[in-house]
Amino acid sequence: MLAPMTNTQSHEDGTLAEDEYRWLTMRAKGGFGITMTCASHVQEVGKGFPGQLGIFSDDHIEGHQKLSAGIKSYGSVAVVQLHHAGMRSPEELLGEIFSRFCVGK
């Protein structure tokens, strides 16, 4: 099994980037029986690191479908690691989102 790794290869809006797609599908092609994504944030305000894959918006569906199909094409099981950084979400990553959701709470 490929353990989830923080590879910071996705787009800043959480959509799948081609670099991350290639990296993960190469692992599946290399023989991992289970290929897991990096921590994928489940809420916009839950982002924990730059380039983090997201799974909180319909905008992410197409990338996850492509990634899942790519991983499965090599006989590996595709798994998404769900994540929310909570109080450790870096303010500098969230900018205005941080102010809207976190300030004063």
C-alpha positions as CSV (number, residue, x, y, z in Angstrom):
1,M,0.0,0.0,0.0
2,L,1.2,3.5,-0.8
3,A,0.8,5.5,2.4
4,P,-0.6,9.1,2.0
5,M,2.2,11.6,1.5
6,T,2.1,15.4,1.6
7,N,3.4,16.0,-2.0
8,T,2.0,19.6,-2.5
9,Q,1.3,18.9,-6.2
10,S,-2.3,20.0,-6.7
11,H,-3.6,23.4,-7.6
12,E,-4.2,26.0,-4.9
13,D,-8.0,25.7,-5.3
14,G,-7.7,22.0,-4.5
15,T,-8.2,20.7,-8.0
16,L,-6.0,17.9,-9.2
17,A,-2.9,18.9,-11.1
18,E,-1.4,16.8,-13.8
19,D,1.8,16.4,-11.7
20,E,-0.1,14.8,-8.9
21,Y,-2.0,12.6,-11.3
22,R,1.2,11.4,-12.9
23,W,2.9,10.8,-9.6
24,L,0.0,8.7,-8.1
25,T,-0.7,6.7,-11.2
26,M,3.0,5.9,-11.5
27,R,2.8,4.4,-8.1
28,A,-0.2,2.3,-9.1
29,K,1.7,1.2,-12.3
30,G,4.7,0.3,-10.1
31,G,2.7,-2.4,-8.3
32,F,1.1,-0.8,-5.2
33,G,-2.2,-2.8,-4.5
34,I,-3.7,0.3,-2.8
35,T,-2.8,3.8,-3.8
36,M,-3.9,6.6,-1.4
37,T,-3.9,10.3,-2.1
38,C,-2.3,12.9,0.2
39,A,-4.6,14.4,2.8
40,S,-7.5,15.9,0.9
41,H,-9.2,18.7,2.7
42,V,-13.0,18.3,3.1
43,Q,-13.7,21.9,3.7
44,E,-12.2,25.0,2.1
45,V,-11.2,26.4,5.5
46,G,-9.6,23.1,6.4
47,K,-6.6,23.4,4.1
48,G,-3.4,22.4,5.9
49,F,-0.6,22.9,3.3
50,P,0.1,24.6,-0.1
51,G,-0.9,22.5,-3.1
52,Q,-3.3,20.3,-1.1
53,L,-5.8,18.2,-3.0
54,G,-9.4,19.1,-2.1
55,I,-12.6,17.1,-2.0
56,F,-15.0,19.8,-0.8
57,S,-16.4,21.1,-4.0
58,D,-18.1,19.9,-7.2
59,D,-15.1,21.5,-9.0
60,H,-13.0,18.6,-7.6
61,I,-15.2,15.7,-9.0
62,E,-13.7,15.5,-12.5
63,G,-10.1,15.3,-11.1
64,H,-11.0,12.6,-8.6
65,Q,-12.8,10.6,-11.3
66,K,-9.8,10.9,-13.6
67,L,-7.4,9.9,-10.7
68,S,-9.5,7.0,-9.6
69,A,-9.8,5.6,-13.2
70,G,-6.0,6.1,-13.7
71,I,-5.1,4.2,-10.5
72,K,-7.7,1.4,-11.2
73,S,-6.4,1.0,-14.8
74,Y,-3.2,-0.5,-13.2
75,G,-5.1,-2.9,-10.9
76,S,-4.6,-0.8,-7.8
77,V,-7.4,0.3,-5.4
78,A,-7.8,4.1,-5.3
79,V,-8.3,5.6,-1.8
80,V,-8.8,9.2,-0.8
81,Q,-7.4,10.3,2.6
82,L,-9.9,12.7,4.1
83,H,-8.4,15.6,6.1
84,H,-9.3,18.9,7.9
85,A,-6.5,20.9,9.4
86,G,-8.8,22.5,12.0
87,M,-7.0,25.0,14.3
88,R,-3.8,24.2,12.5
89,S,-5.0,25.6,9.1
90,P,-2.3,28.2,8.3
91,E,-3.9,31.7,8.1
92,E,-1.5,32.7,5.3
93,L,-3.0,29.8,3.1
94,L,-6.6,30.7,3.8
95,G,-6.4,34.5,3.6
96,E,-9.9,35.9,3.3
97,I,-11.4,32.5,4.0
98,F,-9.8,32.5,7.4
99,S,-11.3,35.9,8.2
100,R,-14.8,34.8,7.1
101,F,-14.8,31.5,9.1
102,C,-12.3,31.7,11.9
103,V,-11.8,35.2,13.2
104,G,-13.8,35.9,16.4
105,K,-14.6,32.2,17.1
